[in-house]
Amino acid sequence: MPAPKLDIVPDESYGLFLAERRRGIVSRLAVACSRAGRDVSEVGMLAVSKMVEPEAVRCAWRAGWRAFAENRPQELGRKLSFVESEATPEMATARFDLIGNLQKNKINQVIGKVELLHSVSSAELARAVSSRCEAHGLVQACLLEVNVSGEQSKSGFAPDEARAFAEEACALPGISIEGLMTMAPRGDADAARATFSGLRELAGDLRTRTGFALPTLSCGMSDDFQIAVEEGSTLVRLGRVVFDPEYDFF
Ligand SMILES: *Cc1c(COP(=O)(O)O)cnc(C)c1O
């Protein structure tokens, strides 16, 4: 099922709301960076637009957002058609990432269209994406999705599987492994922190094993992005906090 869309009107007052939220997010992010002794330039922000219509993405662009993420290939295609249309010449440089599950039969809808594919969740998928990319003569930047918390419901490599596969992954010719992605358990700040620090430690381990830089740690969402930044996230994925006026952000 596609994510249900928020009931919003993409008008001027929604634009003002988006701009004010963005200022709030940027200032929280700066506080988290300073607590961790990090520079704000080390942390990128993605506006996860799955729960809004394309017109609201344009509002977000005007409010200052430059990078977006979708969790489904079909919805990604809708948003890409919109930003590439004549209605939105100013959005020609908008970045889109895919952060959700990718089925093998959808690979061609995504490769070469996203800046970063966050959801390479198995060896089989990594090999399949690589071979499709090779066939198209491109190299797709990817992250390995890791199930650090070990929850049954989550997809991704177990940490030990990631260790075992990392060298092969880095050697696959059609993909370039830029780092790791994870999702924390919901509603539990301590478990979230442990998940994010686990991701950071795993990345360190994989750097030693592979000799690759693996600079990107994609973690942190609306409820836990400040914790993620304190634990080393380089890319936070923000949905409700960006777009939803009802989201409790204080
Ligand atoms: C929806 C989604 C997000 C954003 O979640 P919010 O809690 O709304 O910020 C981040 N990452 C993934 C993989 C998602 O599917």
Ligand as a Chemical Component Dictionary entry (heavy atoms), coordinates in Angstrom:
data_LIG
# 
_chem_comp.id                   LIG 
_chem_comp.type                 NON-POLYMER 
_chem_comp.pdbx_formal_charge   0 
_chem_comp.three_letter_code    LIG 
# 
loop_
_chem_comp_atom.comp_id 
_chem_comp_atom.atom_id 
_chem_comp_atom.alt_atom_id 
_chem_comp_atom.type_symbol 
_chem_comp_atom.charge 
_chem_comp_atom.model_Cartn_x 
_chem_comp_atom.model_Cartn_y 
_chem_comp_atom.model_Cartn_z 
_chem_comp_atom.pdbx_ordinal 
LIG C1 C1 C 0 8.835  7.199  6.080  1  
LIG C2 C2 C 0 10.282 6.950  6.296  2  
LIG C3 C3 C 0 11.090 7.893  6.956  3  
LIG C4 C4 C 0 10.541 9.179  7.562  4  
LIG O1 O1 O 0 9.809  8.865  8.704  5  
LIG P1 P1 P 0 9.237  10.008 9.687  6  
LIG O2 O2 O 0 9.077  9.325  10.988 7  
LIG O3 O3 O 0 7.956  10.473 9.088  8  
LIG O4 O4 O 0 10.272 11.088 9.723  9  
LIG C5 C5 C 0 12.445 7.626  7.072  10 
LIG N1 N1 N 0 12.984 6.479  6.581  11 
LIG C6 C6 C 0 12.237 5.550  5.958  12 
LIG C7 C7 C 0 12.900 4.321  5.465  13 
LIG C8 C8 C 0 10.874 5.750  5.802  14 
LIG O5 O5 O 0 10.131 4.808  5.191  15 
# 
loop_
_chem_comp_bond.comp_id 
_chem_comp_bond.atom_id_1 
_chem_comp_bond.atom_id_2 
_chem_comp_bond.value_order 
_chem_comp_bond.pdbx_ordinal 
LIG C1 C2 SING 1  
LIG C2 C3 SING 2  
LIG C2 C8 DOUB 3  
LIG C3 C4 SING 4  
LIG C3 C5 DOUB 5  
LIG C4 O1 SING 6  
LIG O1 P1 SING 7  
LIG P1 O2 DOUB 8  
LIG P1 O3 SING 9  
LIG P1 O4 SING 10 
LIG C5 N1 SING 11 
LIG N1 C6 DOUB 12 
LIG C6 C7 SING 13 
LIG C6 C8 SING 14 
LIG C8 O5 SING 15 
# 
